Each structure stands twice: as structure tokens, then as C-alpha cells.
Amino acid sequence: MRCCYNCMNQSDLKWPEWPHYGKEEEEAVKRVILSNQLFADKEVRKFEEEFAAYIGVRYALGLGNATQGLHLALAALNIGIGDEVLVTSYSWISTASCILMQNAIPVFCDIENESLGLDPKEIERKVSPRTKVIILTHMFGYPARILDIVELAKKYSLPIIEDASHAHGASINGKKIGGFGEIGVFSLHQRKSLSVGDGGILVTNNKEINDKIYRLRSFGDQELSYNYRMTEFAGALAQEGLKKLDLQNKIRKNNADLLSGLLKRNKNLNVRTPCKDEDGVFYAVLIEIKNNILNLDEKLTSLQKIGIPIRKTWTPLHYHAHFNPSIVPARGCPWLHPSYNGQMQGITKYSDIQLPVVQSYCPDRILELYIHPPVDENLIKQAADCINSVLKIMD
Ligand SMILES: Cc1ncc(COP(=O)(O)O)c(C=O)c1O
């Protein structure tokens, strides 16, 4: 270890790769190969049972990825042309592109300051007779204001889809994230805290929804349905990941707490903490930039060069090309379709919408740093030292 940032060379810090597969995962994959059964079967079923028990819900369905889960969630709720879906603008593209997949209308909502999740007040402002669902995301494992949102959803009789792709194991007052809405969807993509390469799992307490998604997932014979199955490899790997999840989440939290303390003296930065009574899981730790930092991009690049994977998070979704297309999707759905005479008719751009909070944070004022194990105290201390040196006061 060097004494300070100034003494460090390119790639001095060896930030561990995530995920870290070992003997147990090797055995799990071998078990699948030896079984000669590679598409969804008993490994997937076992993981589904274990995951449902872990989240505290009645049903879980393994899928190819979370994008498929979000799509199936809307299909199962019978969302289609002319329906409006309230959705946060701060998320990964799938959280809102699934709405277009059903030819429905995304109505982008702003985020609120503390959780960076969907602002409950936006529901009151944007709900209309066409609104059929609310989709929210628990960003980077920091729970959104789900309790308030559940109350509003009840008031307007709207189901909630929780995109819990970053929040495996997060909870509020002991109740696991993913189990608050009608449907919860988790990504098991390689980068996620529960990681199988590509995979997803959907949870619900509603038998009717579960049965419908079960049919839609794999060539149901009564209605339009898909092939969105999880593989046995993913099912077997996910069982191993689930065994380790709580311990790994604890390490992430310790790393986040340590970093928070070490960056306290830096007046430019604020390590974000989950809201009161909420247990976040720090899929990544979020660092807010409080003051304007000159040449931020160059400074981030210099931190990355010495091995610290710190970067800006995402641009708001209402600026994304999927919602401002140069090529309007088939037959103009949902933008130009005659059966829809709401706010999107004739509009091909969302980028004019004003969502002041998300626009003030993203993409420039929120940084993410992955702190998955085996990142440890030693690495966090070195990283904090470098971050404090590079993103320092007076810039
Ligand atoms: C918040 C969120 N939702 C959905 C997804 C889509 O997940 P998948 O890659 O499993 O389809 C991601 C992936 O990064 C995500 O971050």
C-alpha cells in the first residue's frame, strides 16, 4: 500500500472483481451438467421455494432476466394500449421500456430527495383515469418510500410493481423489499448482489397473478405467451448466492458505513444513507456531490485509473432514446395510435418534461462505488484517501 494518492500509480489498487465464484458454484454447475437437464426443472423450483421463503411471499417464479419479469408483470396485470403507468425516471431502462412493450404509456414521475426513489407526491399530481399501475425502483439497494406509496396505491386502487433488481435482502421494519407491491421483480444479472450471469425472479402473494405468469412464462396454450424461463444453471447458482447473501450484505453495509465516516470531512461529498427505519443493502454506495467540482470527469477518470471503480450513475430515463425515438416503433404504438388520445398523441419526445429533482441529481451529482466483498476495510480506507485527495474542497 502507498502512503497517499499522490504516490499511487495506475492500477495500484486491486479492486476485487464481482462476483466471486468459488468451489460451491463450481459444484452447482457440475451438478446440473451431470443431471443432463439444463432447462428449468428441479434446481429452478428449489431456488423459487427458497427465495419466496426468504422474501416472505407465497410465490416466486424464476425467469431469464428481470426485464422479462417486468414485461410479464404488466402483461399479467392486463396492461395494454391506452393505459398509463406511473414510473420513476431514475432507473435502468427496463423499468420503463417494459411499458412500451405492452403498448402502454409511461408517465414519468420525479424522485424525492432522501430515497432517490419515486416521489409519492408525484402520484397525486400525475394519476389520471387512465392510470393502471405504479412501477418504482429501490435504487442501488436504498428503499424507496414504499409505505407511503402503498397507501396512495390503495387510495387509487392501483397495483404496485416493485423493481427490486438492486435490493435483494433490503427491508423496512423487518419486512423484505419486493413483498410490498402486488409484484416484485429482482435481477440476477452478473453485476447484481445475487448473481447468476443472466437471470431474474418475480415474487407475488397473489395466486391468480402467479398462475397467469406461470402460463405466460413458458408457452401457455390458452393465450399469447413467451419463453422467459430460467435455466437450471441459473437456478443452481442462485441457490448458492442466496446462502451467502445476508453475510455479503452485512459486509457491504460495513464498507458503506466506514466510507461514510471517512468522507465526512470532505465538504464536497455526502455518502447517502437509507431513510430512517429502512435497511438498505448497498448494491452500490451512493456518493452525492454537494458542491460544483471542476473537471469532474477527468478527476473520476484519474480515480478509475488507480483502480477505484467510482462513476456517475444514470441519466434520467425521460431523456433516453427509447422514449425520444428517431424511429417510432411499429405502427407508431403507443405514440401515434388512434385509440389513444392522451398526452402522448402526436408527441415523439419525452425530453421536454421537467422533473426538477431527478434532473438536479442526474447524471452529474450522484456517484456510485461498488463495495461488494471481498472489498474490505483496508481497501475502503485507501479509496477514501484517494477520493478525498482528488475530489477535495476548493476545486
Ligand atoms: C433497476 C433495474 N431494473 C431492471 C434491470 C434489468 O435487469 P436484467 O438485466 O436482469 O434484465 C436492471 C439491470 O441492470 C436494473 O438495474
The ligand as a MOL file (V3000), in Angstrom:
LIG
                    3D

  0  0  0     0  0            999 V3000
M  V30 BEGIN CTAB
M  V30 COUNTS 16 16 0 0 0
M  V30 BEGIN ATOM
M  V30 1 C -33.1300 -1.2930 -11.7500 0
M  V30 2 C -33.0050 -2.3570 -12.8060 0
M  V30 3 N -34.1200 -2.9140 -13.3020 0
M  V30 4 C -34.0650 -3.8680 -14.2380 0
M  V30 5 C -32.8690 -4.2990 -14.7430 0
M  V30 6 C -32.8460 -5.3260 -15.8140 0
M  V30 7 O -32.2660 -6.4970 -15.3380 0
M  V30 8 P -31.9000 -7.6990 -16.3240 0
M  V30 9 O -30.5610 -7.4000 -16.8900 0
M  V30 10 O -31.8770 -8.8960 -15.4060 0
M  V30 11 O -32.9580 -7.7800 -17.3460 0
M  V30 12 C -31.6740 -3.7500 -14.2600 0
M  V30 13 C -30.3770 -4.1950 -14.8110 0
M  V30 14 O -29.3440 -3.6090 -14.6410 0
M  V30 15 C -31.7450 -2.7510 -13.2670 0
M  V30 16 O -30.6280 -2.1730 -12.8020 0
M  V30 END ATOM
M  V30 BEGIN BOND
M  V30 1 1 1 2
M  V30 2 1 2 3
M  V30 3 2 2 15
M  V30 4 2 3 4
M  V30 5 1 4 5
M  V30 6 1 5 6
M  V30 7 2 5 12
M  V30 8 1 6 7
M  V30 9 1 7 8
M  V30 10 2 8 9
M  V30 11 1 8 10
M  V30 12 1 8 11
M  V30 13 1 12 13
M  V30 14 1 12 15
M  V30 15 2 13 14
M  V30 16 1 15 16
M  V30 END BOND
M  V30 END CTAB
M  END
